[in-house]
Amino acid sequence: MFLQLLGCQQDGHEEADEELPKKAKLIFSTAVQNWDAEFYINVDDNIALDIEGLIELLESRRGQDGVYIGCMKS
C-alpha cells in the first residue's frame, strides 16, 4: 500500500475556525492534482496517529469508491 501524505503547517500560525474547511478543500484538491493515490489523508498536527491501525483500516476499505472516514463538523 502506498500512502501519500501532504503536510501544510506554518509555525506560530493560528487559523480562524471558519477558514479550516477552505484549507481542507485546498489540501485535498492539491493532493488529487499532484498525486495518483488510493487514499488521501489530512491529519491535524495536534493528534497522535496510530499508523499501523490506519494502514489496517485503509486496507479493509481498499476498492470501495468514495469512502469518507472521519469527523465532519458543520
PDB file of N, H, CA, C and O in Angstrom:
ATOM      1  N   MET A   1       0.858  -1.178   0.000  1.00  0.00           N
ATOM      2  CA  MET A   1       0.000   0.000   0.000  1.00  0.00           C
ATOM      3  C   MET A   1       0.899   1.235   0.000  1.00  0.00           C
ATOM      4  O   MET A   1       1.918   1.280   0.690  1.00  0.00           O
ATOM      5  N   PHE A   2       0.516   2.197  -0.759  1.00  0.00           N
ATOM      6  H   PHE A   2      -0.311   2.161  -1.320  1.00  0.00           H
ATOM      7  CA  PHE A   2       1.282   3.432  -0.850  1.00  0.00           C
ATOM      8  C   PHE A   2       0.430   4.583  -0.359  1.00  0.00           C
ATOM      9  O   PHE A   2      -0.636   4.845  -0.916  1.00  0.00           O
ATOM     10  N   LEU A   3       0.878   5.269   0.666  1.00  0.00           N
ATOM     11  H   LEU A   3       1.744   5.057   1.119  1.00  0.00           H
ATOM     12  CA  LEU A   3       0.142   6.400   1.217  1.00  0.00           C
ATOM     13  C   LEU A   3       0.816   7.692   0.797  1.00  0.00           C
ATOM     14  O   LEU A   3       2.036   7.825   0.886  1.00  0.00           O
ATOM     15  N   GLN A   4       0.031   8.624   0.349  1.00  0.00           N
ATOM     16  H   GLN A   4      -0.960   8.516   0.277  1.00  0.00           H
ATOM     17  CA  GLN A   4       0.550   9.947   0.023  1.00  0.00           C
ATOM     18  C   GLN A   4       0.107  10.890   1.142  1.00  0.00           C
ATOM     19  O   GLN A   4      -1.087  11.003   1.417  1.00  0.00           O
ATOM     20  N   LEU A   5       1.037  11.552   1.774  1.00  0.00           N
ATOM     21  H   LEU A   5       2.007  11.460   1.550  1.00  0.00           H
ATOM     22  CA  LEU A   5       0.721  12.492   2.839  1.00  0.00           C
ATOM     23  C   LEU A   5       1.134  13.885   2.406  1.00  0.00           C
ATOM     24  O   LEU A   5       2.218  14.083   1.856  1.00  0.00           O
ATOM     25  N   LEU A   6       0.271  14.837   2.655  1.00  0.00           N
ATOM     26  H   LEU A   6      -0.609  14.677   3.102  1.00  0.00           H
ATOM     27  CA  LEU A   6       0.552  16.232   2.305  1.00  0.00           C
ATOM     28  C   LEU A   6       0.449  17.042   3.586  1.00  0.00           C
ATOM     29  O   LEU A   6      -0.614  17.082   4.205  1.00  0.00           O
ATOM     30  N   GLY A   7       1.516  17.677   3.987  1.00  0.00           N
ATOM     31  H   GLY A   7       2.379  17.644   3.484  1.00  0.00           H
ATOM     32  CA  GLY A   7       1.505  18.480   5.201  1.00  0.00           C
ATOM     33  C   GLY A   7       1.599  19.954   4.895  1.00  0.00           C
ATOM     34  O   GLY A   7       2.412  20.381   4.075  1.00  0.00           O
ATOM     35  N   CYS A   8       0.766  20.726   5.555  1.00  0.00           N
ATOM     36  H   CYS A   8       0.105  20.379   6.221  1.00  0.00           H
ATOM     37  CA  CYS A   8       0.785  22.179   5.388  1.00  0.00           C
ATOM     38  C   CYS A   8       0.745  22.795   6.779  1.00  0.00           C
ATOM     39  O   CYS A   8      -0.333  23.018   7.331  1.00  0.00           O
ATOM     40  N   GLN A   9       1.899  23.066   7.340  1.00  0.00           N
ATOM     41  H   GLN A   9       2.774  22.885   6.892  1.00  0.00           H
ATOM     42  CA  GLN A   9       1.953  23.627   8.677  1.00  0.00           C
ATOM     43  C   GLN A   9       2.818  24.867   8.659  1.00  0.00           C
ATOM     44  O   GLN A   9       3.883  24.889   8.043  1.00  0.00           O
ATOM     45  N   GLN A  10       2.353  25.895   9.339  1.00  0.00           N
ATOM     46  H   GLN A  10       1.487  25.877   9.840  1.00  0.00           H
ATOM     47  CA  GLN A  10       3.132  27.111   9.471  1.00  0.00           C
ATOM     48  C   GLN A  10       3.338  27.356  10.959  1.00  0.00           C
ATOM     49  O   GLN A  10       2.369  27.526  11.698  1.00  0.00           O
ATOM     50  N   ASP A  11       4.569  27.374  11.399  1.00  0.00           N
ATOM     51  H   ASP A  11       5.357  27.236  10.798  1.00  0.00           H
ATOM     52  CA  ASP A  11       4.869  27.561  12.814  1.00  0.00           C
ATOM     53  C   ASP A  11       4.321  28.880  13.326  1.00  0.00           C
ATOM     54  O   ASP A  11       4.509  29.929  12.709  1.00  0.00           O
ATOM     55  N   GLY A  12       3.639  28.812  14.467  1.00  0.00           N
ATOM     56  H   GLY A  12       3.486  27.960  14.967  1.00  0.00           H
ATOM     57  CA  GLY A  12       3.130  30.014  15.105  1.00  0.00           C
ATOM     58  C   GLY A  12       1.905  30.606  14.448  1.00  0.00           C
ATOM     59  O   GLY A  12       1.418  31.651  14.877  1.00  0.00           O
ATOM     60  N   HIS A  13       1.395  29.953  13.409  1.00  0.00           N
ATOM     61  H   HIS A  13       1.791  29.104  13.060  1.00  0.00           H
ATOM     62  CA  HIS A  13       0.239  30.482  12.687  1.00  0.00           C
ATOM     63  C   HIS A  13      -1.041  29.844  13.222  1.00  0.00           C
ATOM     64  O   HIS A  13      -1.159  28.620  13.258  1.00  0.00           O
ATOM     65  N   GLU A  14      -1.991  30.669  13.634  1.00  0.00           N
ATOM     66  H   GLU A  14      -1.895  31.664  13.605  1.00  0.00           H
ATOM     67  CA  GLU A  14      -3.284  30.167  14.080  1.00  0.00           C
ATOM     68  C   GLU A  14      -4.336  30.601  13.080  1.00  0.00           C
ATOM     69  O   GLU A  14      -4.310  31.728  12.584  1.00  0.00           O
ATOM     70  N   GLU A  15      -5.265  29.695  12.786  1.00  0.00           N
ATOM     71  H   GLU A  15      -5.286  28.780  13.189  1.00  0.00           H
ATOM     72  CA  GLU A  15      -6.306  29.971  11.810  1.00  0.00           C
ATOM     73  C   GLU A  15      -7.650  30.086  12.502  1.00  0.00           C
ATOM     74  O   GLU A  15      -7.901  29.436  13.517  1.00  0.00           O
ATOM     75  N   ALA A  16      -8.495  30.908  11.948  1.00  0.00           N
ATOM     76  H   ALA A  16      -8.290  31.436  11.124  1.00  0.00           H
ATOM     77  CA  ALA A  16      -9.859  31.017  12.440  1.00  0.00           C
ATOM     78  C   ALA A  16     -10.605  29.741  12.060  1.00  0.00           C
ATOM     79  O   ALA A  16     -10.373  29.178  10.990  1.00  0.00           O
ATOM     80  N   ASP A  17     -11.500  29.284  12.938  1.00  0.00           N
ATOM     81  H   ASP A  17     -11.688  29.741  13.808  1.00  0.00           H
ATOM     82  CA  ASP A  17     -12.248  28.053  12.683  1.00  0.00           C
ATOM     83  C   ASP A  17     -12.987  28.076  11.353  1.00  0.00           C
ATOM     84  O   ASP A  17     -13.109  27.044  10.694  1.00  0.00           O
ATOM     85  N   GLU A  18     -13.477  29.236  10.958  1.00  0.00           N
ATOM     86  H   GLU A  18     -13.378  30.074  11.494  1.00  0.00           H
ATOM     87  CA  GLU A  18     -14.237  29.307   9.705  1.00  0.00           C
ATOM     88  C   GLU A  18     -13.364  29.132   8.468  1.00  0.00           C
ATOM     89  O   GLU A  18     -13.884  28.920   7.373  1.00  0.00           O
ATOM     90  N   GLU A  19     -12.044  29.218   8.627  1.00  0.00           N
ATOM     91  H   GLU A  19     -11.622  29.390   9.517  1.00  0.00           H
ATOM     92  CA  GLU A  19     -11.122  29.042   7.499  1.00  0.00           C
ATOM     93  C   GLU A  19     -10.722  27.583   7.293  1.00  0.00           C
ATOM     94  O   GLU A  19     -10.217  27.237   6.225  1.00  0.00           O
ATOM     95  N   LEU A  20     -10.933  26.727   8.280  1.00  0.00           N
ATOM     96  H   LEU A  20     -11.343  27.008   9.148  1.00  0.00           H
ATOM     97  CA  LEU A  20     -10.476  25.341   8.185  1.00  0.00           C
ATOM     98  C   LEU A  20     -11.125  24.560   7.043  1.00  0.00           C
ATOM     99  O   LEU A  20     -10.419  23.795   6.386  1.00  0.00           O
ATOM    100  N   PRO A  21     -12.429  24.701   6.762  1.00  0.00           N
ATOM    101  CA  PRO A  21     -12.983  23.975   5.611  1.00  0.00           C
ATOM    102  C   PRO A  21     -12.328  24.373   4.286  1.00  0.00           C
ATOM    103  O   PRO A  21     -12.123  23.526   3.416  1.00  0.00           O
ATOM    104  N   LYS A  22     -12.004  25.647   4.134  1.00  0.00           N
ATOM    105  H   LYS A  22     -12.170  26.334   4.841  1.00  0.00           H
ATOM    106  CA  LYS A  22     -11.328  26.104   2.921  1.00  0.00           C
ATOM    107  C   LYS A  22      -9.943  25.472   2.813  1.00  0.00           C
ATOM    108  O   LYS A  22      -9.516  25.075   1.729  1.00  0.00           O
ATOM    109  N   LYS A  23      -9.248  25.384   3.943  1.00  0.00           N
ATOM    110  H   LYS A  23      -9.595  25.707   4.823  1.00  0.00           H
ATOM    111  CA  LYS A  23      -7.913  24.794   3.951  1.00  0.00           C
ATOM    112  C   LYS A  23      -7.993  23.309   3.595  1.00  0.00           C
ATOM    113  O   LYS A  23      -7.185  22.817   2.807  1.00  0.00           O
ATOM    114  N   ALA A  24      -8.955  22.600   4.165  1.00  0.00           N
ATOM    115  H   ALA A  24      -9.611  23.000   4.805  1.00  0.00           H
ATOM    116  CA  ALA A  24      -9.107  21.172   3.861  1.00  0.00           C
ATOM    117  C   ALA A  24      -9.404  20.964   2.381  1.00  0.00           C
ATOM    118  O   ALA A  24      -8.847  20.058   1.761  1.00  0.00           O
ATOM    119  N   LYS A  25     -10.267  21.786   1.813  1.00  0.00           N
ATOM    120  H   LYS A  25     -10.720  22.522   2.317  1.00  0.00           H
ATOM    121  CA  LYS A  25     -10.586  21.679   0.388  1.00  0.00           C
ATOM    122  C   LYS A  25      -9.342  21.924  -0.458  1.00  0.00           C
ATOM    123  O   LYS A  25      -9.106  21.208  -1.431  1.00  0.00           O
ATOM    124  N   LEU A  26      -8.556  22.914  -0.104  1.00  0.00           N
ATOM    125  H   LEU A  26      -8.748  23.495   0.687  1.00  0.00           H
ATOM    126  CA  LEU A  26      -7.324  23.217  -0.822  1.00  0.00           C
ATOM    127  C   LEU A  26      -6.332  22.057  -0.724  1.00  0.00           C
ATOM    128  O   LEU A  26      -5.712  21.680  -1.718  1.00  0.00           O
ATOM    129  N   ILE A  27      -6.185  21.497   0.469  1.00  0.00           N
ATOM    130  H   ILE A  27      -6.688  21.803   1.277  1.00  0.00           H
ATOM    131  CA  ILE A  27      -5.244  20.386   0.669  1.00  0.00           C
ATOM    132  C   ILE A  27      -5.632  19.203  -0.211  1.00  0.00           C
ATOM    133  O   ILE A  27      -4.790  18.645  -0.915  1.00  0.00           O
ATOM    134  N   PHE A  28      -6.913  18.820  -0.169  1.00  0.00           N
ATOM    135  H   PHE A  28      -7.597  19.273   0.403  1.00  0.00           H
ATOM    136  CA  PHE A  28      -7.331  17.647  -0.936  1.00  0.00           C
ATOM    137  C   PHE A  28      -7.307  17.901  -2.443  1.00  0.00           C
ATOM    138  O   PHE A  28      -6.905  17.018  -3.200  1.00  0.00           O
ATOM    139  N   SER A  29      -7.723  19.072  -2.894  1.00  0.00           N
ATOM    140  H   SER A  29      -8.051  19.789  -2.279  1.00  0.00           H
ATOM    141  CA  SER A  29      -7.697  19.342  -4.334  1.00  0.00           C
ATOM    142  C   SER A  29      -6.257  19.376  -4.844  1.00  0.00           C
ATOM    143  O   SER A  29      -5.984  18.912  -5.951  1.00  0.00           O
ATOM    144  N   THR A  30      -5.338  19.919  -4.049  1.00  0.00           N
ATOM    145  H   THR A  30      -5.560  20.296  -3.150  1.00  0.00           H
ATOM    146  CA  THR A  30      -3.923  19.936  -4.421  1.00  0.00           C
ATOM    147  C   THR A  30      -3.362  18.521  -4.468  1.00  0.00           C
ATOM    148  O   THR A  30      -2.631  18.171  -5.395  1.00  0.00           O
ATOM    149  N   ALA A  31      -3.700  17.711  -3.476  1.00  0.00           N
ATOM    150  H   ALA A  31      -4.294  17.996  -2.723  1.00  0.00           H
ATOM    151  CA  ALA A  31      -3.204  16.328  -3.436  1.00  0.00           C
ATOM    152  C   ALA A  31      -3.691  15.535  -4.640  1.00  0.00           C
ATOM    153  O   ALA A  31      -2.910  14.814  -5.262  1.00  0.00           O
ATOM    154  N   VAL A  32      -4.977  15.658  -4.979  1.00  0.00           N
ATOM    155  H   VAL A  32      -5.611  16.244  -4.474  1.00  0.00           H
ATOM    156  CA  VAL A  32      -5.544  14.923  -6.109  1.00  0.00           C
ATOM    157  C   VAL A  32      -4.910  15.356  -7.429  1.00  0.00           C
ATOM    158  O   VAL A  32      -4.688  14.529  -8.313  1.00  0.00           O
ATOM    159  N   GLN A  33      -4.619  16.642  -7.562  1.00  0.00           N
ATOM    160  H   GLN A  33      -4.799  17.314  -6.843  1.00  0.00           H
ATOM    161  CA  GLN A  33      -3.995  17.154  -8.791  1.00  0.00           C
ATOM    162  C   GLN A  33      -2.555  16.674  -8.948  1.00  0.00           C
ATOM    163  O   GLN A  33      -2.074  16.490 -10.066  1.00  0.00           O
ATOM    164  N   ASN A  34      -1.866  16.471  -7.817  1.00  0.00           N
ATOM    165  H   ASN A  34      -2.256  16.620  -6.908  1.00  0.00           H
ATOM    166  CA  ASN A  34      -0.435  16.179  -7.870  1.00  0.00           C
ATOM    167  C   ASN A  34      -0.065  14.712  -7.723  1.00  0.00           C
ATOM    168  O   ASN A  34       1.003  14.302  -8.177  1.00  0.00           O
ATOM    169  N   TRP A  35      -0.921  13.915  -7.101  1.00  0.00           N
ATOM    170  H   TRP A  35      -1.789  14.248  -6.732  1.00  0.00           H
ATOM    171  CA  TRP A  35      -0.581  12.524  -6.838  1.00  0.00           C
ATOM    172  C   TRP A  35      -1.747  11.614  -7.164  1.00  0.00           C
ATOM    173  O   TRP A  35      -2.900  11.933  -6.873  1.00  0.00           O
ATOM    174  N   ASP A  36      -1.436  10.476  -7.772  1.00  0.00           N
ATOM    175  H   ASP A  36      -0.499  10.217  -8.008  1.00  0.00           H
ATOM    176  CA  ASP A  36      -2.423   9.442  -8.018  1.00  0.00           C
ATOM    177  C   ASP A  36      -2.276   8.424  -6.899  1.00  0.00           C
ATOM    178  O   ASP A  36      -1.376   7.585  -6.927  1.00  0.00           O
ATOM    179  N   ALA A  37      -3.155   8.499  -5.923  1.00  0.00           N
ATOM    180  H   ALA A  37      -3.886   9.181  -5.900  1.00  0.00           H
ATOM    181  CA  ALA A  37      -3.062   7.628  -4.757  1.00  0.00           C
ATOM    182  C   ALA A  37      -4.397   6.941  -4.502  1.00  0.00           C
ATOM    183  O   ALA A  37      -5.445   7.410  -4.946  1.00  0.00           O
ATOM    184  N   GLU A  38      -4.346   5.834  -3.787  1.00  0.00           N
ATOM    185  H   GLU A  38      -3.494   5.453  -3.426  1.00  0.00           H
ATOM    186  CA  GLU A  38      -5.574   5.139  -3.411  1.00  0.00           C
ATOM    187  C   GLU A  38      -6.323   5.899  -2.328  1.00  0.00           C
ATOM    188  O   GLU A  38      -7.553   5.911  -2.307  1.00  0.00           O
ATOM    189  N   PHE A  39      -5.589   6.524  -1.441  1.00  0.00           N
ATOM    190  H   PHE A  39      -4.589   6.515  -1.458  1.00  0.00           H
ATOM    191  CA  PHE A  39      -6.174   7.245  -0.316  1.00  0.00           C
ATOM    192  C   PHE A  39      -5.473   8.580  -0.135  1.00  0.00           C
ATOM    193  O   PHE A  39      -4.276   8.705  -0.396  1.00  0.00           O
ATOM    194  N   TYR A  40      -6.217   9.566   0.308  1.00  0.00           N
ATOM    195  H   TYR A  40      -7.189   9.465   0.519  1.00  0.00           H
ATOM    196  CA  TYR A  40      -5.676  10.876   0.672  1.00  0.00           C
ATOM    197  C   TYR A  40      -6.065  11.132   2.126  1.00  0.00           C
ATOM    198  O   TYR A  40      -7.210  10.911   2.519  1.00  0.00           O
ATOM    199  N   ILE A  41      -5.106  11.597   2.914  1.00  0.00           N
ATOM    200  H   ILE A  41      -4.176  11.776   2.594  1.00  0.00           H
ATOM    201  CA  ILE A  41      -5.317  11.735   4.354  1.00  0.00           C
ATOM    202  C   ILE A  41      -4.892  13.125   4.801  1.00  0.00           C
ATOM    203  O   ILE A  41      -3.833  13.621   4.416  1.00  0.00           O
ATOM    204  N   ASN A  42      -5.724  13.737   5.608  1.00  0.00           N
ATOM    205  H   ASN A  42      -6.585  13.334   5.920  1.00  0.00           H
ATOM    206  CA  ASN A  42      -5.392  15.019   6.221  1.00  0.00           C
ATOM    207  C   ASN A  42      -5.514  14.832   7.732  1.00  0.00           C
ATOM    208  O   ASN A  42      -6.570  14.451   8.238  1.00  0.00           O
ATOM    209  N   VAL A  43      -4.431  15.102   8.435  1.00  0.00           N
ATOM    210  H   VAL A  43      -3.574  15.411   8.024  1.00  0.00           H
ATOM    211  CA  VAL A  43      -4.392  14.897   9.878  1.00  0.00           C
ATOM    212  C   VAL A  43      -3.918  16.177  10.547  1.00  0.00           C
ATOM    213  O   VAL A  43      -2.925  16.773  10.130  1.00  0.00           O
ATOM    214  N   ASP A  44      -4.631  16.594  11.582  1.00  0.00           N
ATOM    215  H   ASP A  44      -5.438  16.110  11.920  1.00  0.00           H
ATOM    216  CA  ASP A  44      -4.190  17.757  12.354  1.00  0.00           C
ATOM    217  C   ASP A  44      -2.861  17.463  13.031  1.00  0.00           C
ATOM    218  O   ASP A  44      -2.535  16.307  13.302  1.00  0.00           O
ATOM    219  N   ASP A  45      -2.107  18.500  13.297  1.00  0.00           N
ATOM    220  H   ASP A  45      -2.372  19.439  13.077  1.00  0.00           H
ATOM    221  CA  ASP A  45      -0.787  18.328  13.901  1.00  0.00           C
ATOM    222  C   ASP A  45      -0.832  18.105  15.407  1.00  0.00           C
ATOM    223  O   ASP A  45       0.211  17.886  16.024  1.00  0.00           O
ATOM    224  N   ASN A  46      -1.997  18.153  16.004  1.00  0.00           N
ATOM    225  H   ASN A  46      -2.844  18.330  15.504  1.00  0.00           H
ATOM    226  CA  ASN A  46      -2.077  18.029  17.468  1.00  0.00           C
ATOM    227  C   ASN A  46      -2.703  16.709  17.913  1.00  0.00           C
ATOM    228  O   ASN A  46      -3.277  16.634  18.999  1.00  0.00           O
ATOM    229  N   ILE A  47      -2.596  15.664  17.082  1.00  0.00           N
ATOM    230  H   ILE A  47      -2.130  15.726  16.200  1.00  0.00           H
ATOM    231  CA  ILE A  47      -3.126  14.361  17.462  1.00  0.00           C
ATOM    232  C   ILE A  47      -2.039  13.305  17.329  1.00  0.00           C
ATOM    233  O   ILE A  47      -1.062  13.474  16.599  1.00  0.00           O
ATOM    234  N   ALA A  48      -2.236  12.214  18.054  1.00  0.00           N
ATOM    235  H   ALA A  48      -3.030  12.077  18.647  1.00  0.00           H
ATOM    236  CA  ALA A  48      -1.357  11.053  17.910  1.00  0.00           C
ATOM    237  C   ALA A  48      -2.016  10.120  16.908  1.00  0.00           C
ATOM    238  O   ALA A  48      -3.213   9.853  17.007  1.00  0.00           O
ATOM    239  N   LEU A  49      -1.262   9.629  15.960  1.00  0.00           N
ATOM    240  H   LEU A  49      -0.289   9.846  15.880  1.00  0.00           H
ATOM    241  CA  LEU A  49      -1.802   8.789  14.901  1.00  0.00           C
ATOM    242  C   LEU A  49      -1.203   7.397  14.982  1.00  0.00           C
ATOM    243  O   LEU A  49       0.017   7.237  14.976  1.00  0.00           O
ATOM    244  N   ASP A  50      -2.053   6.404  15.057  1.00  0.00           N
ATOM    245  H   ASP A  50      -3.044   6.534  15.062  1.00  0.00           H
ATOM    246  CA  ASP A  50      -1.634   5.001  15.046  1.00  0.00           C
ATOM    247  C   ASP A  50      -1.483   4.575  13.584  1.00  0.00           C
ATOM    248  O   ASP A  50      -2.454   4.164  12.950  1.00  0.00           O
ATOM    249  N   ILE A  51      -0.276   4.673  13.061  1.00  0.00           N
ATOM    250  H   ILE A  51       0.513   5.007  13.576  1.00  0.00           H
ATOM    251  CA  ILE A  51      -0.021   4.400  11.653  1.00  0.00           C
ATOM    252  C   ILE A  51      -0.393   2.956  11.295  1.00  0.00           C
ATOM    253  O   ILE A  51      -1.035   2.727  10.269  1.00  0.00           O
ATOM    254  N   GLU A  52      -0.002   1.985  12.120  1.00  0.00           N
ATOM    255  H   GLU A  52       0.519   2.171  12.953  1.00  0.00           H
ATOM    256  CA  GLU A  52      -0.330   0.589  11.822  1.00  0.00           C
ATOM    257  C   GLU A  52      -1.843   0.379  11.807  1.00  0.00           C
ATOM    258  O   GLU A  52      -2.357  -0.332  10.943  1.00  0.00           O
ATOM    259  N   GLY A  53      -2.559   0.986  12.750  1.00  0.00           N
ATOM    260  H   GLY A  53      -2.142   1.563  13.451  1.00  0.00           H
ATOM    261  CA  GLY A  53      -4.011   0.887  12.779  1.00  0.00           C
ATOM    262  C   GLY A  53      -4.645   1.546  11.568  1.00  0.00           C
ATOM    263  O   GLY A  53      -5.620   1.037  11.017  1.00  0.00           O
ATOM    264  N   LEU A  54      -4.094   2.677  11.155  1.00  0.00           N
ATOM    265  H   LEU A  54      -3.301   3.091  11.603  1.00  0.00           H
ATOM    266  CA  LEU A  54      -4.588   3.375   9.972  1.00  0.00           C
ATOM    267  C   LEU A  54      -4.396   2.520   8.723  1.00  0.00           C
ATOM    268  O   LEU A  54      -5.297   2.423   7.890  1.00  0.00           O
ATOM    269  N   ILE A  55      -3.240   1.911   8.594  1.00  0.00           N
ATOM    270  H   ILE A  55      -2.508   1.991   9.270  1.00  0.00           H
ATOM    271  CA  ILE A  55      -2.973   1.046   7.438  1.00  0.00           C
ATOM    272  C   ILE A  55      -3.959  -0.119   7.409  1.00  0.00           C
ATOM    273  O   ILE A  55      -4.493  -0.449   6.350  1.00  0.00           O
ATOM    274  N   GLU A  56      -4.207  -0.744   8.559  1.00  0.00           N
ATOM    275  H   GLU A  56      -3.774  -0.476   9.419  1.00  0.00           H
ATOM    276  CA  GLU A  56      -5.182  -1.840   8.617  1.00  0.00           C
ATOM    277  C   GLU A  56      -6.572  -1.365   8.209  1.00  0.00           C
ATOM    278  O   GLU A  56      -7.272  -2.046   7.460  1.00  0.00           O
ATOM    279  N   LEU A  57      -6.966  -0.204   8.698  1.00  0.00           N
ATOM    280  H   LEU A  57      -6.398   0.349   9.307  1.00  0.00           H
ATOM    281  CA  LEU A  57      -8.276   0.344   8.361  1.00  0.00           C
ATOM    282  C   LEU A  57      -8.388   0.616   6.861  1.00  0.00           C
ATOM    283  O   LEU A  57      -9.396   0.277   6.241  1.00  0.00           O
ATOM    284  N   LEU A  58      -7.366   1.222   6.286  1.00  0.00           N
ATOM    285  H   LEU A  58      -6.547   1.498   6.790  1.00  0.00           H
ATOM    286  CA  LEU A  58      -7.391   1.530   4.864  1.00  0.00           C
ATOM    287  C   LEU A  58      -7.366   0.263   4.012  1.00  0.00           C
ATOM    288  O   LEU A  58      -8.037   0.194   2.982  1.00  0.00           O
ATOM    289  N   GLU A  59      -6.601  -0.731   4.434  1.00  0.00           N
ATOM    290  H   GLU A  59      -6.056  -0.675   5.271  1.00  0.00           H
ATOM    291  CA  GLU A  59      -6.583  -1.994   3.698  1.00  0.00           C
ATOM    292  C   GLU A  59      -7.965  -2.630   3.667  1.00  0.00           C
ATOM    293  O   GLU A  59      -8.343  -3.235   2.664  1.00  0.00           O
ATOM    294  N   SER A  60      -8.726  -2.499   4.758  1.00  0.00           N
ATOM    295  H   SER A  60      -8.419  -2.008   5.573  1.00  0.00           H
ATOM    296  CA  SER A  60     -10.072  -3.079   4.800  1.00  0.00           C
ATOM    297  C   SER A  60     -11.046  -2.305   3.914  1.00  0.00           C
ATOM    298  O   SER A  60     -12.095  -2.835   3.547  1.00  0.00           O
ATOM    299  N   ARG A  61     -10.719  -1.072   3.567  1.00  0.00           N
ATOM    300  H   ARG A  61      -9.867  -0.642   3.865  1.00  0.00           H
ATOM    301  CA  ARG A  61     -11.580  -0.231   2.720  1.00  0.00           C
ATOM    302  C   ARG A  61     -11.130  -0.196   1.265  1.00  0.00           C
ATOM    303  O   ARG A  61     -11.788   0.423   0.429  1.00  0.00           O
ATOM    304  N   ARG A  62     -10.024  -0.848   0.958  1.00  0.00           N
ATOM    305  H   ARG A  62      -9.489  -1.351   1.638  1.00  0.00           H
ATOM    306  CA  ARG A  62      -9.475  -0.830  -0.402  1.00  0.00           C
ATOM    307  C   ARG A  62     -10.535  -1.304  -1.393  1.00  0.00           C
ATOM    308  O   ARG A  62     -11.229  -2.290  -1.148  1.00  0.00           O
ATOM    309  N   GLY A  63     -10.651  -0.600  -2.504  1.00  0.00           N
ATOM    310  H   GLY A  63     -10.087   0.202  -2.704  1.00  0.00           H
ATOM    311  CA  GLY A  63     -11.597  -0.966  -3.547  1.00  0.00           C
ATOM    312  C   GLY A  63     -12.971  -0.338  -3.405  1.00  0.00           C
ATOM    313  O   GLY A  63     -13.790  -0.445  -4.317  1.00  0.00           O
ATOM    314  N   GLN A  64     -13.242   0.310  -2.288  1.00  0.00           N
ATOM    315  H   GLN A  64     -12.576   0.397  -1.547  1.00  0.00           H
ATOM    316  CA  GLN A  64     -14.531   0.982  -2.100  1.00  0.00           C
ATOM    317  C   GLN A  64     -14.432   2.391  -2.675  1.00  0.00           C
ATOM    318  O   GLN A  64     -13.451   3.097  -2.440  1.00  0.00           O
ATOM    319  N   ASP A  65     -15.435   2.792  -3.419  1.00  0.00           N
ATOM    320  H   ASP A  65     -16.232   2.219  -3.610  1.00  0.00           H
ATOM    321  CA  ASP A  65     -15.441   4.133  -4.001  1.00  0.00           C
ATOM    322  C   ASP A  65     -16.034   5.151  -3.029  1.00  0.00           C
ATOM    323  O   ASP A  65     -17.006   4.867  -2.329  1.00  0.00           O
ATOM    324  N   GLY A  66     -15.441   6.328  -3.000  1.00  0.00           N
ATOM    325  H   GLY A  66     -14.652   6.559  -3.570  1.00  0.00           H
ATOM    326  CA  GLY A  66     -15.999   7.449  -2.252  1.00  0.00           C
ATOM    327  C   GLY A  66     -16.126   7.218  -0.759  1.00  0.00           C
ATOM    328  O   GLY A  66     -17.113   7.641  -0.156  1.00  0.00           O
ATOM    329  N   VAL A  67     -15.168   6.570  -0.156  1.00  0.00           N
ATOM    330  H   VAL A  67     -14.366   6.227  -0.645  1.00  0.00           H
ATOM    331  CA  VAL A  67     -15.237   6.295   1.278  1.00  0.00           C
ATOM    332  C   VAL A  67     -14.703   7.500   2.040  1.00  0.00           C
ATOM    333  O   VAL A  67     -13.614   8.001   1.762  1.00  0.00           O
ATOM    334  N   TYR A  68     -15.501   7.958   3.015  1.00  0.00           N
ATOM    335  H   TYR A  68     -16.386   7.551   3.241  1.00  0.00           H
ATOM    336  CA  TYR A  68     -15.056   9.011   3.923  1.00  0.00           C
ATOM    337  C   TYR A  68     -14.984   8.423   5.308  1.00  0.00           C
ATOM    338  O   TYR A  68     -15.945   7.817   5.782  1.00  0.00           O
ATOM    339  N   ILE A  69     -13.851   8.595   5.963  1.00  0.00           N
ATOM    340  H   ILE A  69     -13.070   9.087   5.578  1.00  0.00           H
ATOM    341  CA  ILE A  69     -13.676   8.133   7.328  1.00  0.00           C
ATOM    342  C   ILE A  69     -13.202   9.316   8.136  1.00  0.00           C
ATOM    343  O   ILE A  69     -12.159   9.895   7.831  1.00  0.00           O
ATOM    344  N   GLY A  70     -13.950   9.688   9.165  1.00  0.00           N
ATOM    345  H   GLY A  70     -14.797   9.217   9.412  1.00  0.00           H
ATOM    346  CA  GLY A  70     -13.500  10.804   9.982  1.00  0.00           C
ATOM    347  C   GLY A  70     -14.644  11.584  10.561  1.00  0.00           C
ATOM    348  O   GLY A  70     -15.788  11.129  10.597  1.00  0.00           O
ATOM    349  N   CYS A  71     -14.313  12.756  11.010  1.00  0.00           N
ATOM    350  H   CYS A  71     -13.384  13.125  10.982  1.00  0.00           H
ATOM    351  CA  CYS A  71     -15.278  13.645  11.658  1.00  0.00           C
ATOM    352  C   CYS A  71     -15.498  14.860  10.764  1.00  0.00           C
ATOM    353  O   CYS A  71     -14.548  15.561  10.417  1.00  0.00           O
ATOM    354  N   MET A  72     -16.741  15.106  10.396  1.00  0.00           N
ATOM    355  H   MET A  72     -17.513  14.536  10.678  1.00  0.00           H
ATOM    356  CA  MET A  72     -17.069  16.297   9.613  1.00  0.00           C
ATOM    357  C   MET A  72     -17.901  17.206  10.490  1.00  0.00           C
ATOM    358  O   MET A  72     -19.047  16.892  10.810  1.00  0.00           O
ATOM    359  N   LYS A  73     -17.340  18.307  10.870  1.00  0.00           N
ATOM    360  H   LYS A  73     -16.409  18.562  10.609  1.00  0.00           H
ATOM    361  CA  LYS A  73     -18.064  19.265  11.702  1.00  0.00           C
ATOM    362  C   LYS A  73     -18.746  20.301  10.806  1.00  0.00           C
ATOM    363  O   LYS A  73     -18.205  20.705   9.777  1.00  0.00           O
ATOM    364  N   SER A  74     -19.915  20.710  11.210  1.00  0.00           N
ATOM    365  H   SER A  74     -20.354  20.381  12.046  1.00  0.00           H
ATOM    366  CA  SER A  74     -20.595  21.724  10.409  1.00  0.00           C
ATOM    367  C   SER A  74     -20.497  23.073  11.060  1.00  0.00           C
ATOM    368  O   SER A  74     -21.014  24.055  10.527  1.00  0.00           O
TER     369      SER A  74
END
